Amino acid sequence: MKQTQQNYKNICNQRIAEATSSILNLFKSGNIPQTVALLTNPSFNVPSKSWSLKNRLIAFANGTLDARGFLMWKTANRYLKQGSRAFYILAPLLIKDKEEEDKYKLLGFRPIPVFRAEDTEGQALEYENLPVPEFKFMDVARSWGLNIKGIGLVSNYYGAYNSKEKIILMASPEEEVFYHELAHAAHDKLGLLRSRTLKQKEIIAEFVSATLVYMTNKKTDRLGNAYQYLKSYCEDKDINKEVLKLISDIEKVLNLILETEKLIKSEIEVLCLA
């Protein structure tokens, strides 16, 4: 078994080296494909869409993109499941300015209890059960115990990975979005995610995504999207240099994904022969 794993690693290393080198050479040459618009799932008006960024992040940290108070769920003909517990968002505490009646003063914030959509049942929500295409490497995600869920476009991102809830949320049916979130999950599984900055995490995930797209179907028309995404995080710094600084993490993430996929296939072949 150890020898088989080593063989897989050697094969993966060679494929990774070829793919990453090809992409970096393309970036270096300046011959970058134009960006292509990514498809998104339908947009839905949920209360959290109008929340502050901080409150939306609180909701996401609790594993949801749709959270509401008890009465709001009742109005939507949804009811709390037994044992459901609220989490709290922060609402501004305002009073009228005595000197200027049309103005308000901020005294602070008060906690508001809300409940996740996932902790309710009843009338179906319009965005529930959105289909997710069967991407390559989905078996890898599932073998790691990850749930992959289609969601409506309720924020300004195409996908998200929640390490606490072990879930990948897909607001887009595009493969590179899934690969990006899978890269975050692999980075997390390696124990490296929390020790990296936001900028580092995003550069690693996006370059891994671009590499997986390149390795699976050699499409280069989507690399323009990756280049622009990387550029937004690298700012005025050279993309190639910034990627090379993180190449160790990138290779580890790619190795974990590809090795896991090969081991899954090997196990299936053994079961078929049994």
C-alpha positions, -999 to 999 in steps of 0.1 A, spaced: 0 0 0 28 24 9 45 17 -25 12 24 -43 8 57 -24 44 67 -33 37 58 -70 6 80 -69 26 108 -54 54 106 -80 28 107 -108 9 136 -92 41 156 -86 51 153 -123 16 164 -135 15 192 -110 50 205 -120 40 205 -157 7 222 -152 19 249 -128 49 257 -150 27 260 -181 3 284 -164 31 305 -149 48 307 -183 15 319 -198 12 345 -172 48 356 -177 44 359 -214 15 383 -210 -5 363 -234 -35 361 -211 -69 350 -224 -97 374 -220 -120 370 -189 -152 350 -195 -184 359 -176 -192 332 -150 -227 319 -147 -245 323 -114 -275 308 -97 -306 330 -95 -305 359 -70 -330 357 -41 -341 384 -18 -335 371 17 -333 394 48 -296 389 53 -289 404 19 -294 438 34 -274 431 66 -240 447 73 -209 428 62 -201 420 98 -236 404 104 -234 384 71 -200 371 83 -215 361 116 -242 342 98 -217 325 75 -196 315 105 -227 298 118 -231 279 86 -259 297 68 -266 325 44 -303 329 55 -311 336 91 -342 353 105 -360 359 138 -387 336 151 -416 358 139 -400 363 104 -398 325 100 -434 322 112 -445 347 85 -427 325 60 -446 295 73 -414 279 86 -410 266 122 -381 258 143 -369 222 146 -368 208 181 -335 217 198 -327 246 175 -306 274 190 -303 310 180 -271 329 173 -269 366 176 -263 394 151 -258 431 161 -283 458 155 -275 495 160 -291 512 190 -301 547 179 -318 576 196 -330 609 182 -306 638 185 -323 664 207 -306 693 189 -313 680 154 -346 660 152 -340 645 118 -307 630 130 -299 600 152 -271 592 176 -255 557 178 -254 546 214 -240 511 207 -253 478 195 -278 453 208 -278 416 201 -307 402 180 -314 364 181 -318 348 147 -322 312 136 -306 295 106 -328 284 77 -312 249 81 -328 247 116 -363 253 103 -389 233 84 -422 239 67 -431 257 35 -403 253 9 -380 282 4 -376 294 -32 -339 288 -33 -339 253 -18 -325 223 -36 -307 242 -63 -289 216 -85 -251 214 -84 -234 199 -115 -214 167 -110 -179 181 -111 -147 161 -112 -132 157 -77 -166 158 -61 -158 123 -48 -128 138 -31 -148 164 -13 -174 137 -2 -146 114 10 -135 142 33 -171 144 47 -179 177 30 -215 186 20 -219 204 -13 -249 226 -15 -263 249 -43 -274 283 -31 -289 314 -46 -267 344 -53 -274 363 -21 -240 380 -18 -211 391 -39 -193 358 -41 -197 327 -63 -189 301 -37 -177 296 -1 -162 270 21 -171 268 58 -146 249 78 -168 247 109 -198 232 91 -177 212 66 -197 225 37 -191 240 2 -217 265 -9 -221 270 -46 -238 301 -60 -224 293 -94 -225 262 -116 -190 267 -128 -163 241 -122 -135 266 -113 -157 279 -84 -159 244 -70 -122 238 -75 -115 271 -56 -135 261 -26 -122 225 -27 -87 240 -25 -97 259 6 -110 226 21 -77 207 12 -57 236 26 -77 232 58 -73 195 59 -36 199 57 -37 221 88 -23 252 69 -54 273 63 -56 291 96 -19 300 96 -21 319 63 -33 354 57 -65 361 36 -44 372 7 -23 340 8 -54 318 11 -70 333 -19 -39 332 -41 -34 296 -32 -70 286 -38 -73 305 -71 -40 291 -85 -50 256 -75 -83 261 -92 -67 273 -124 -43 244 -123 -71 218 -119 -91 233 -148 -59 232 -169 -51 196 -159 -86 183 -164 -95 197 -198 -66 220 -209 -90 249 -213 -71 281 -213 -100 305 -220 -108 305 -182 -73 314 -171 -80 351 -178 -105 349 -149 -79 334 -126 -53 360 -137 -76 389 -129 -86 373 -95 -49 368 -86 -41 403 -97 -67 418 -74 -49 401 -44 -14 407 -56 -21 444 -63 10 460 -78 32 430 -71 43 405 -97 18 376 -99 45 350 -107 66 360 -78 37 360 -54 26 326 -66 61 312 -63 63 323 -27 33 301 -20 42 272 -44 49 248 -15 13 252 -2 -1 250 -37 17 218 -45 7 202 -12 -30 211 -18 -29 198 -54 -11 166 -42 -37 160 -16 -66 164 -41 -50 142 -68 -37 115 -45 -71 113 -28 -88 109 -62 -64 82 -73 -68 63 -40 -106 64 -43 -104 50 -78 -80 23 -66 -104 13 -38 -133 11 -63 -112 -11 -86 -104 -35 -57 -141 -37 -48 -150 -44 -84 -125 -73 -85 -136 -87 -52 
